Amino acid sequence: MTPTTAQVDIAWDGQRSALECLHLRDGGGDASAPLLVFLHEGLGSVAMWKDFPQQVCEALQCQGLVISRPGYGQSTPLPEGTRWAPDFLERQALEVLPAALAALGINPQSQPLWLLGHSDGASIALMYAAAFPTHVAALVALAPHCFVEDQTVASIAALQPPEVQNPLLARLARYHRAPKQAFDAWSGIWLDSTFRSWSITDRMRRIGCRVLAVQGLDDEYGSLEQIRSIARALPGTRLLELEACGHSPHRDRPDALVAAICDFLNHNEGDIP
């Protein structure tokens, strides 16, 4: 598996943004397998996935694409004082992701994608699949946010005091060009009272692909109701509830997760109940 880093320019939100991308290619892989696109968490980036995308793509013998959204990783930083609106995740799903795919010359209409998202990235994956049902062949949602819960807001509020936030920003500085702007925009909208009614539970019924929804039993940012709400909207959803696992299944239980993803994606649609 050969990783190749690159940047791609998109026009979004009134400016040009350079997005950090990592391509994972395997010359001996299955050329007919869909491209697997990784969508990071609310404070994530290409580098913060570490070697997980490579592990999955090698196990599946498929190509992968990892993208840092605007403001994250080595992508163009957010302007100072950026405040996101309640539709920030929807805009990432319906504007940023399609623009990034088009700029990279990827046409999901001719070869539908596999999507793998974590946390905010899982929400983006679900919204993209609902908006473009023929563009996605299968979807893996790790610790998704389908609606706003009190425990999510409380956990993000607990990051605000300087004695907690400053060490966090120091760690994030290893991965992001502008960690403070990314943190402020992300935490600001999650703590905004106008965001409390946000939900994607109704639109999930429009998803036309297979879904594997994964959550840790010790997730401090969401309850099991998040993935169970997906199963209620899409009765064929496969659920994986992991013990000894918090909000990041790919860090806490990588072996179990890779095995489950491979079992899920290696089956044809007709094999999944």
TAGI-V772123 format. One record per backbone hydrogen bond with DSSP energy under -1.0 kcal/mol. CO is the residue of the C=O (numbers start at 0). NH is the residue of the N-H. If there is no record, write none. Layout:
co:CO nh:NH
co:CO nh:NH
This chain:
co:1 nh:24
co:3 nh:22
co:5 nh:20
co:7 nh:18
co:9 nh:16
co:11 nh:14
co:14 nh:11
co:16 nh:9
co:17 nh:75
co:18 nh:7
co:19 nh:67
co:20 nh:5
co:21 nh:65
co:22 nh:3
co:23 nh:63
co:24 nh:1
co:25 nh:28
co:29 nh:32
co:34 nh:113
co:35 nh:64
co:36 nh:115
co:37 nh:66
co:38 nh:117
co:40 nh:43
co:45 nh:48
co:46 nh:49
co:48 nh:51
co:50 nh:54
co:51 nh:55
co:52 nh:56
co:53 nh:57
co:54 nh:58
co:55 nh:59
co:56 nh:60
co:56 nh:61
co:60 nh:29
co:62 nh:35
co:63 nh:23
co:64 nh:37
co:65 nh:21
co:68 nh:71
co:71 nh:74
co:72 nh:176
co:75 nh:70
co:78 nh:81
co:84 nh:87
co:86 nh:90
co:87 nh:91
co:88 nh:92
co:89 nh:93
co:90 nh:94
co:90 nh:95
co:91 nh:96
co:94 nh:98
co:95 nh:99
co:96 nh:100
co:97 nh:101
co:98 nh:102
co:99 nh:103
co:100 nh:105
co:101 nh:104
co:106 nh:109
co:106 nh:110
co:112 nh:136
co:112 nh:137
co:113 nh:36
co:114 nh:139
co:115 nh:38
co:116 nh:141
co:117 nh:120
co:118 nh:122
co:119 nh:123
co:120 nh:124
co:121 nh:125
co:122 nh:126
co:123 nh:127
co:124 nh:128
co:125 nh:129
co:126 nh:130
co:127 nh:131
co:131 nh:134
co:134 nh:112
co:137 nh:114
co:138 nh:211
co:139 nh:116
co:140 nh:213
co:141 nh:118
co:145 nh:199
co:148 nh:152
co:149 nh:153
co:150 nh:154
co:151 nh:155
co:152 nh:156
co:153 nh:157
co:155 nh:158
co:156 nh:159
co:160 nh:163
co:160 nh:164
co:161 nh:165
co:163 nh:167
co:164 nh:168
co:165 nh:169
co:166 nh:170
co:167 nh:171
co:168 nh:172
co:170 nh:173
co:171 nh:174
co:171 nh:175
co:177 nh:181
co:178 nh:182
co:179 nh:183
co:180 nh:184
co:181 nh:185
co:182 nh:186
co:183 nh:187
co:184 nh:188
co:185 nh:189
co:186 nh:190
co:191 nh:194
co:192 nh:195
co:194 nh:197
co:197 nh:147
co:199 nh:203
co:201 nh:204
co:202 nh:205
co:203 nh:206
co:209 nh:138
co:210 nh:237
co:211 nh:140
co:212 nh:239
co:213 nh:142
co:214 nh:241
co:215 nh:218
co:222 nh:225
co:223 nh:227
co:224 nh:228
co:226 nh:230
co:227 nh:231
co:228 nh:232
co:229 nh:233
co:233 nh:236
co:237 nh:212
co:239 nh:214
co:241 nh:216
co:244 nh:217
co:247 nh:250
co:247 nh:251
co:248 nh:252
co:252 nh:256
co:253 nh:257
co:254 nh:258
co:255 nh:259
co:256 nh:260
co:257 nh:261
co:258 nh:262
co:259 nh:263
co:260 nh:264
co:261 nh:265
co:267 nh:270
co:268 nh:271
